[in-house]
Amino acid sequence: MTMVFEGVKVVEVAEWTLVPSAAAILAEFGAEVIKVERPEGGDIQRGLTVAGISPVKDGVSLQMEASNRGGKRSVGIDVTTEEGRDLVYELVKDADVFLTSLLPRTQKRLGYTSEDITAVNPRIIYGAGTGLGTKGPEVDRGGYDMTAYWCRSGLAHALTPPNAERVVEMRPAIGDRLGAMNLVAGVASALFHRERTGKGTVVDVSLLGTGMWQLASDVVYSTALGADNSRVSRGRNPLATYYRTSDDRWLVLALLESDRWWPKFVEHSGFTHLLDDPRFADSASRGEHFEECQQVLADLFAAEPLAEWRRRLGSFEGPWEPVQSVLELAEDPQVVANEIMKVMPSNNGTPVSLVAAPIQFDGTGGRFLPCPEPGANTEEVLLEAGVEWERIEALKEAGVIT
């Protein structure tokens, strides 16, 4: 394994999924991550297990494992107290990165703004993950990826058919995961900048900005053209669309260079009789007779199950894929070969299959270590930071740490 973040110390004062997931990726590739959690109960996301929102396998919270793996160490500190803040400052003194999900007003009230943290350590990289950004009239509004990333960014609108009875709903944490990757990219870039200049940097990533970046083509087209482009089909290529099979499965063709692929496609699929149809002779003809060609292909694909199309198109080099279910992914040969999923033993020994960060260095991914128990490393980390044992005992008695 190539641990590209080895030697990087990260202090995480964050909850839920966005920022902890970014810290988990840094940890996965070697960073030392100190996760600061509430003294009682830890990261509020741990409570989703109790509420029945986050699935549990044999006592293991799957969401917490996914967002906090990599070998983080957990410290229980009440960051709302002056004593707790001072402890965080002591952890920050020799840290490389500080990550937070606190809202700007909370940062100011408690003393965790970028100015506060860089006053303690001028070389530190300060990273913040927010719902709606760090500026503007709604800067202090909280937000989840369901609200800021999915709905406000336009994604839900773009993906909901015009006559649908209800909006297309988001799957769990997809905005948080993408936002986490953006935050990792920002932190990595800031660390590189510091290597060149010696200066720390403030990195901001919002779920709103993440969603709009993902939808950038539609946003740009719509703004320029003065009309909503997000539900417009821009092609008349029957080789670039979805088809249903006889067993009610789907596959997608993405043969954008249709003249290049048409002869090979009809050969592999068994549709060779279409080569003699003048309506489908070339891309121009297929575009002119788009509806007819699409219907012919739809009828042909609907005659056989997906397994048959996998067999026929298995050696076809053109871009196409079956629409897979998430349960099929663990046995997908490409997923297995590239180690995109890994099995990790949790702290109680329960094996959990997790998705690796979508990065590899020198042909391998990062390390898979379990999510820590809340406050499991408090004494160890504080002693390393130079906090006297007598002070640790006093802070425990006062309820500032666990």
C-alpha positions in Angstrom: 0.0 0.0 0.0 1.2 3.5 -0.8 0.2 5.7 2.2 0.2 9.1 0.5 -1.0 10.9 3.7 1.4 9.1 6.1 2.8 11.6 8.6 -0.2 13.9 8.2 -2.1 14.6 11.5 -5.8 15.5 11.3 -8.0 16.8 14.0 -11.7 16.2 13.2 -14.4 18.2 15.0 -17.3 17.0 12.9 -20.4 14.9 12.9 -22.8 13.1 10.5 -21.3 11.9 7.2 -19.8 14.6 4.9 -16.7 15.7 6.9 -16.1 12.4 8.8 -16.1 10.6 5.5 -13.4 12.9 4.2 -11.3 12.3 7.3 -11.9 8.5 6.8 -10.4 8.7 3.3 -7.4 10.6 4.6 -7.0 7.9 7.3 -7.5 5.1 4.7 -4.4 6.4 3.0 -2.2 6.8 6.1 -3.2 10.0 7.9 -3.4 10.0 11.7 -6.9 11.2 12.4 -8.1 12.2 15.9 -11.9 12.3 15.9 -13.2 14.6 18.6 -16.6 13.4 19.8 -19.2 14.3 22.4 -18.3 12.9 25.9 -21.7 11.3 26.1 -22.9 9.2 23.1 -20.2 10.4 20.7 -20.9 11.6 17.1 -24.6 12.3 16.9 -24.7 9.9 13.9 -24.2 7.1 16.3 -27.7 7.9 17.6 -29.2 7.0 14.2 -28.6 3.4 15.1 -30.8 3.7 18.2 -33.4 5.6 16.2 -33.6 2.7 13.7 -32.5 5.0 10.8 -29.0 3.6 10.2 -29.0 -0.2 9.6 -27.2 -2.4 12.1 -25.5 -5.8 11.5 -24.7 -7.8 14.6 -24.4 -4.7 16.7 -22.4 -2.7 14.2 -23.6 0.6 12.8 -23.0 0.3 9.1 -23.1 4.1 8.4 -20.6 4.8 11.2 -18.2 2.2 9.9 -18.5 3.5 6.4 -17.8 7.1 7.5 -15.2 6.5 10.2 -13.1 3.6 9.1 -9.4 3.8 8.4 -7.9 3.7 11.9 -9.2 7.0 13.4 -8.7 7.4 17.1 -11.7 8.8 19.1 -11.4 11.4 21.9 -14.4 12.3 24.0 -14.2 16.1 24.6 -17.0 18.6 25.3 -16.0 21.2 22.7 -18.7 23.6 24.0 -16.7 24.3 27.2 -13.7 26.5 27.6 -11.7 23.6 29.0 -12.7 21.5 26.1 -11.8 24.1 23.6 -8.4 24.5 25.2 -7.8 20.8 24.8 -8.7 20.9 21.1 -6.2 23.8 20.7 -3.5 21.6 22.3 -4.3 18.9 19.7 -4.2 21.4 16.9 -0.8 22.8 17.8 1.2 20.2 15.9 -1.6 19.1 13.5 -1.5 19.5 9.7 -5.3 19.6 9.1 -8.3 20.7 11.1 -11.7 19.5 9.7 -15.1 20.7 11.0 -18.8 20.6 10.2 -19.7 23.3 12.7 -21.9 26.1 11.3 -20.1 29.5 11.1 -22.2 31.0 13.9 -21.2 28.0 16.1 -17.6 28.3 15.1 -17.6 32.0 16.3 -19.5 31.3 19.5 -17.2 28.4 20.6 -13.9 29.6 19.2 -13.4 27.3 16.2 -13.2 29.7 13.3 -10.4 29.5 10.8 -8.9 32.6 12.5 -9.1 30.9 15.9 -7.4 27.7 14.7 -4.7 29.4 12.6 -3.9 31.6 15.6 -2.9 28.4 17.4 -1.2 26.9 14.3 -0.5 29.3 11.3 0.6 26.4 9.0 -2.6 24.3 9.5 -5.0 23.4 6.7 -8.5 24.4 7.8 -11.3 22.4 6.1 -15.0 23.1 6.5 -17.9 21.1 5.1 -21.3 22.9 5.0 -24.7 22.7 3.5 -25.0 26.1 1.9 -21.5 27.5 1.9 -19.6 29.9 4.2 -21.0 33.2 2.8 -24.4 34.7 2.0 -27.6 35.5 3.8 -28.3 31.8 4.8 -24.8 31.0 5.9 -26.0 29.8 9.3 -28.7 27.5 8.0 -28.0 23.8 8.5 -28.5 21.4 5.8 -28.2 17.7 4.8 -27.4 16.3 1.4 -31.1 15.6 1.0 -31.9 19.3 1.3 -28.8 21.2 0.0 -27.3 18.8 -2.4 -30.3 16.9 -3.8 -33.2 19.5 -3.8 -31.7 23.0 -3.7 -29.0 22.2 -6.3 -31.6 21.2 -9.0 -30.6 17.5 -9.1 -34.0 16.3 -7.8 -35.8 18.5 -10.3 -33.6 17.3 -13.2 -34.1 13.6 -12.4 -37.9 13.8 -11.8 -40.0 13.2 -14.9 -42.3 16.1 -15.6 -45.5 14.2 -15.0 -44.3 12.2 -12.0 -46.6 11.9 -9.0 -43.8 12.7 -6.6 -40.2 13.8 -6.7 -37.5 11.3 -7.2 -36.0 10.6 -3.8 -32.3 10.5 -3.0 -30.4 7.5 -1.8 -28.6 7.6 1.5 -25.6 9.9 1.8 -24.8 10.1 -1.9 -24.2 13.9 -1.7 -22.1 13.5 1.4 -19.9 10.9 -0.2 -19.2 13.1 -3.3 -18.8 16.2 -1.1 -16.2 14.2 1.0 -14.2 13.5 -2.1 -14.2 17.2 -2.9 -13.0 18.0 0.6 -10.2 15.4 0.3 -9.2 16.9 -3.0 -9.1 20.4 -1.4 -7.1 19.3 1.6 -4.6 17.4 -0.6 -4.2 20.5 -2.8 -3.7 22.7 0.2 -1.1 20.4 1.6 0.8 20.5 -1.7 0.5 24.3 -1.7 1.9 24.4 1.9 4.8 22.3 0.8 5.6 24.9 -1.9 4.9 28.1 0.1 4.9 27.1 3.8 1.4 28.7 4.1 -1.7 27.1 5.5 -5.0 27.5 3.6 -8.7 27.5 4.3 -10.7 24.9 2.3 -14.5 25.2 2.0 -16.8 22.6 0.4 -20.6 22.9 0.4 -23.2 20.3 -0.5 -25.0 23.0 -2.6 -21.9 23.6 -4.6 -21.2 19.8 -4.9 -24.7 19.2 -6.3 -24.4 22.1 -8.8 -21.0 20.9 -10.0 -22.5 17.4 -10.6 -25.3 19.1 -12.6 -23.0 21.7 -14.2 -23.8 20.8 -17.9 -27.5 21.3 -17.4 -27.0 24.4 -15.3 -24.6 26.0 -17.9 -26.9 25.0 -20.9 -30.0 26.3 -19.2 -28.5 29.6 -18.1 -27.0 30.3 -21.5 -30.1 29.2 -23.5 -32.6 30.9 -21.1 -34.7 27.7 -20.8 -34.7 24.7 -18.5 -32.4 22.2 -20.2 -32.4 19.6 -17.5 -35.2 17.4 -18.9 -34.3 17.8 -22.6 -33.2 14.8 -24.6 -30.4 16.1 -26.9 -29.9 13.1 -29.2 -31.6 11.1 -31.8 -29.3 8.1 -31.6 -31.1 4.8 -30.9 -27.7 3.4 -29.9 -27.5 5.7 -26.9 -30.4 4.8 -24.7 -31.9 2.2 -22.4 -33.7 -1.0 -23.3 -35.9 -3.3 -21.3 -35.4 -7.1 -21.5 -37.9 -9.9 -21.3 -37.3 -10.5 -17.6 -38.0 -6.8 -16.8 -34.3 -5.9 -16.5 -32.6 -3.1 -18.3 -29.4 -2.4 -20.2 -27.9 0.7 -21.6 -26.2 1.4 -25.0 -23.7 4.3 -25.2 -22.5 3.9 -28.8 -22.1 7.6 -29.5 -20.0 6.8 -32.6 -22.9 5.0 -34.1 -21.5 4.4 -37.6 -18.3 2.9 -36.1 -20.3 0.5 -33.9 -23.4 -0.3 -35.8 -22.1 -3.3 -37.9 -20.4 -4.9 -34.9 -23.4 -4.3 -32.7 -25.9 -6.0 -35.0 -23.4 -8.8 -35.5 -23.0 -9.5 -31.8 -26.6 -9.0 -30.9 -27.9 -11.2 -33.6 -29.7 -8.4 -35.4 -27.9 -8.8 -38.7 -31.1 -8.5 -40.7 -31.1 -4.8 -39.8 -28.0 -4.3 -42.0 -30.3 -4.6 -45.0 -32.8 -2.0 -43.8 -32.2 1.3 -45.7 -33.8 3.3 -42.9 -30.9 2.3 -40.6 -28.1 2.4 -43.1 -26.0 5.1 -41.3 -26.2 7.5 -38.4 -28.1 10.1 -40.5 -30.7 7.6 -41.5 -31.0 6.2 -38.0 -31.5 9.8 -36.7 -34.1 10.5 -39.4 -36.0 7.3 -38.5 -35.1 7.5 -34.8 -38.5 6.5 -33.3 -38.8 3.6 -35.7 -35.2 2.3 -35.1 -35.6 2.7 -31.3 -38.9 0.7 -31.4 -37.4 -2.1 -33.5 -34.5 -2.4 -31.1 -36.8 -2.2 -28.1 -38.9 -5.1 -29.5 -35.8 -7.2 -30.2 -34.3 -6.6 -26.7 -37.6 -7.4 -25.1 -37.6 -10.9 -26.6 -34.8 -12.2 -24.4 -33.7 -12.0 -20.8 -30.8 -10.0 -19.6 -28.6 -13.1 -19.2 -28.9 -13.8 -22.9 -27.9 -10.2 -23.8 -24.9 -10.6 -21.4 -23.9 -13.7 -23.4 -24.4 -12.1 -26.8 -22.8 -8.8 -26.0 -20.1 -10.2 -23.7 -17.4 -9.9 -26.3 -18.7 -6.7 -27.9 -16.1 -4.0 -27.4 -18.5 -1.1 -27.6 -19.7 0.7 -24.5 -22.8 -0.9 -23.0 -23.7 -2.1 -19.5 -26.5 -4.0 -17.7 -28.4 -1.9 -15.1 -27.2 -3.8 -12.0 -28.7 -4.0 -8.6 -26.6 -3.1 -5.6 -26.7 -6.8 -4.5 -25.0 -7.9 -7.7 -22.0 -5.6 -7.2 -20.2 -7.8 -4.7 -19.8 -10.5 -7.3 -19.1 -8.3 -10.3 -15.7 -9.5 -11.6 -14.5 -6.0 -12.2 -15.4 -4.9 -8.6 -13.6 -8.0 -7.3 -10.5 -7.6 -9.5 -10.1 -3.9 -8.6 -10.9 -4.4 -4.9 -13.7 -1.8 -5.0 -15.4 -3.6 -2.1 -13.5 -5.0 0.9 -14.4 -6.9 3.9 -13.3 -5.4 7.2 -13.7 -6.8 10.7 -15.3 -4.4 13.1 -14.2 -3.9 16.7 -16.6 -6.6 17.9 -15.4 -9.0 15.2 -18.4 -8.7 12.9 -17.2 -8.6 9.2 -18.6 -5.7 7.3 -18.3 -5.2 3.5 -17.5 -1.6 2.7 -16.8 0.3 -0.5 -13.3 1.5 -0.9 -12.4 5.1 -1.7 -12.4 5.5 -5.5 -8.7 6.1 -5.6 -5.7 3.8 -5.9 -2.0 4.5 -5.7 0.5 2.2 -7.3 -2.3 -0.3 -8.1 -3.6 -0.6 -4.5 -6.2 1.0 -2.3 -5.8 2.1 1.3 -6.0 0.4 4.7 -9.3 -0.8 6.1 -9.4 -0.5 9.9 -12.6 -0.3 12.0 -14.4 2.8 13.4 -13.3 3.5 16.9 -15.6 3.2 19.9 -16.6 6.7 21.2 -13.9 8.1 23.4 -11.8 5.0 23.2 -8.5 6.8 22.9 -9.1 9.9 25.0 -6.4 9.3 27.6 -3.8 8.0 25.1 -4.2 11.0 22.8 -4.2 13.6 25.5 -1.1 12.2 27.1 0.6 12.3 23.8 -0.4 15.9 23.5 1.4 16.7 26.8 -1.7 16.9 29.0 -0.8 16.0 32.6 -2.5 12.9 34.1 -3.8 14.9 37.1 -5.5 17.4 34.7 -7.0 14.5 32.7 -8.5 13.1 35.9 -9.9 16.5 36.9 -11.4 17.0 33.5 -13.0 13.5 33.7 -14.6 14.3 37.0 -15.9 17.6 35.6 -17.5 15.8 32.6 -15.4 17.6 30.1 -13.9 14.4 28.7 -14.6 10.7 28.8 
